[in-house]
Amino acid sequence: MNTKNLNEFIVFEDQHIICINKKSGVLSQPGKNEDVSVQKLLEIKLKHEVFILNRLDRPVSGLILFAKSKRTAAKFSSALSKPETKKTYYAIVEQKPELSEGVLENTLNKKDNKSYISSDPVKGKTARLEYVLIGSGTNYHFLKIILHTGRFHQIRTQMANIGCHIKGDVKYGARRSNKDKSIGLHAYELEFIHPVKKEMLNLKANFPEDNLWESLKSNLDIV
């Protein structure tokens, strides 16, 4: 991703927000180094400050949303936290889950840029998600994940906790890394009520161009 091809990654834009299908390996926000970030690219393109509404880990691809003003950011942050908001991810995992579907609820703690399952439900933050097994390939399995909370590294931590390590995610126990340093996790769909227009907005991000993601698409019957 760069300033020249950024338009190719725009999923939605109006006068209030802009949504990008982030490539894996690209930062959501500027970090301590000089690496490119989606936020910086947008600010160069729009020639003004933008405000991030949902963050994605660097190796994760998919939908990332920005507000075009601080006032708008407050409205959309509130909208994204409402119960009717739906956040859907897809994951490629190494191990087939024991149950074909389930709800995971844990207490998470963050330490040294990593998330851990807490044995004390009082110490940490509650994390909740639902998953459904979509299909399986020769070596990997495909999951649909509905995210109910937005904790740091939540999906990566909770799936690893049940032995379903995300492909390429060596930080959380995967067998090996992916060549491009990505992990098999994609923020596919975001559905929420537009706080200004008062209408339901449904945004979807195309999967990465990769044989395994193409295999997942065939399981979902997505064109």
N, C-alpha and C positions, 0 to 999 in steps of 0.2 A: 504494500500500500504506500502511495506517495501522493503529493498534491496534484500530479497530472492525471492519475487514474482513480482518484477518490470518488468521482461521480459513479463509477461502476459498482461501488459498494453501498450506495445510498438506497435504502429500502423504502423510506418514507420521509417526506419533508413538508411542513407547512410553516406558517409565520411564527409558530410557537416552539416547535421541536424539530429535531432531525434524528433519524435512526439509521445506523450503519451496520452492515454485516461485517463484523470485524474478522480479519484473518488471524489464525493462530500465530503466535510469535510476536504480535504487535501489542505494545502496551496500551491500556485504556487511557491512562493519564501520564503526564510527564513524570519520570522517575529521577533518581539522583544522577543518572548518567545522561548521555546525549542521544539515547535511542529514540527512534520515532514513536509517537503516540497518536492515537486517534484524535484525542482532544486537541493537540497542537495542530494537526493537519486541518481540522475543521476551523480552528481559529484563523489559520492562514487563508483558508478558502473564503470564509464569511467576513473576515476582516474585523472581527470583534470577539469578545470573550463568550465561551459557551460553558454550560454547567452540567456535569455528568449526573445522570439519574440512576443508572445501574452499572455496576462494575463487573468486568469479566477478568479472570486470571489470564496472564500473558499466554499460556499455551492453549487456552480455550478459544473456540471460534463462535461467531453468532451475533445475535442482536445486542446492540449497545445504544442507549438512548441519551440524547443531550437536549437540554433546554437552551433557548436562545437568549434568555434573560434571567436574572436572579429571581425576579417576581414570579415568572413562569415556572421556574425550578421548584419553588415552594408548592405551587398548585399540583404539579405533576408528581412530586414526591409523595404527596398526600394521596393522590389517585392510585399510585402503584402499590400502596400499602393497604388498600381496601380489600375486603374478602372476595369480591367479585373479580379481582384481577387474577389472571391465569398466566403462569410462567412455565413453559414446557421446554425441557431439554431432551436430547437423545444422547445415549452413551454406548460406546463399544467397550465391553468388559472381557476380561480373561476367563473368568469363572462363571458358569451358569448358576444363578441363585437357587437355593433349595426350594423356595416357593416361587411360582410363576408371577405372583404379584403380592404386594404388601405395602405397609406403612412403616417407615422408620422414624423413630423419635428418640433423640439423644440430647444430652447436655454437652456442649462443646466448649473447650478452652483453647485460647490461642497463645502460643509461646514460640519465640524465635522463628517467626514467619511460617508457622505450621499450626494446624488445628488438631486437637486431640479429643477423644471421647473422655468425658469426666465420669468418675465413679461416684461423685457426689452431685446429686441433682440440684443442690442449692448453689454450688460453685460453678458458674458458667452460664451459657445462654442456650435456651431450648432451640433445637433444630428439628424440623419436621419435613418429610417428603414422602411422596408415593412413587412406586415404580411398577412397571408392567413389562414382562418379558415379551418382546415383539417377535423375535426369531433367533436362530442360531446358524452360524456358518461352520466351517471346518474347525477353526481354532478359536473363534470369538463369538460373543453373544450380544444381542442388541436390546437395549432397554429404553423405554419411554419413562421420563421422570417428570413429575409435577412437583414443583418447588413451592412449599408453603411459607418458608422463612428464607432469609437471605444472609446466612452466616458465612464467615470467612472460610473458604475451601469446603463448604458444607457437603456438597455432593461427593467430592473426592474422599472426604473423611468417612462419611457414612457408608458409602459403597465399599470402601476398603475394610471397614469394620465387619461386614458380613462376608468377606472373602471375595468380593467382586471388584477386583482392582481394575481401574480404568486403563485401557491400552495406552502404553507409553508413559504412564504416570509413576515413574520410579520413586518420586518423592513420597508416594503413599503405597509403595510395595509392589508395583508392576515389575514383571520379569526383566523387561528391557525398555529402553527409550525408543521413540520414533526418530527416524533419521532427521526429520525437520524440527524436532524438539516439541512438536505438538502433543496433545493428549486426545484420546477419543471421546471428547465431550463438546457438544454443540448446543448453544442457546437458540433453539429453533423458533419458538413462537411466544409472542407477548400479546395478551388481550386485556384491554382495560377501557374504562369509560373516559373519554377525552374530557378533562375538567372544564374546558372552555366551550367546546362545541356540544357537549353533553350527548355524545353518540359513542357507541361501542367501536373501538379501534382494534383491528386484528392485524398484527404484523408477523411476517414469517421470513426466515433467512434461509436461502439455499444452502444445501450441505456442501462441505469442501469437496473439491474434485479429487476423489480418491476411490480406489476399487472397493474398499470396505464400506465407505459411505454410500457408494452406488448400490451395493448389496443391501444395505439398510433401506434405501429408497424403494427397492423392488419388494421388500417385505411390507412396506407401508403403502405400496401402489401409488407412489407419488411420481408424477411426470416431471 
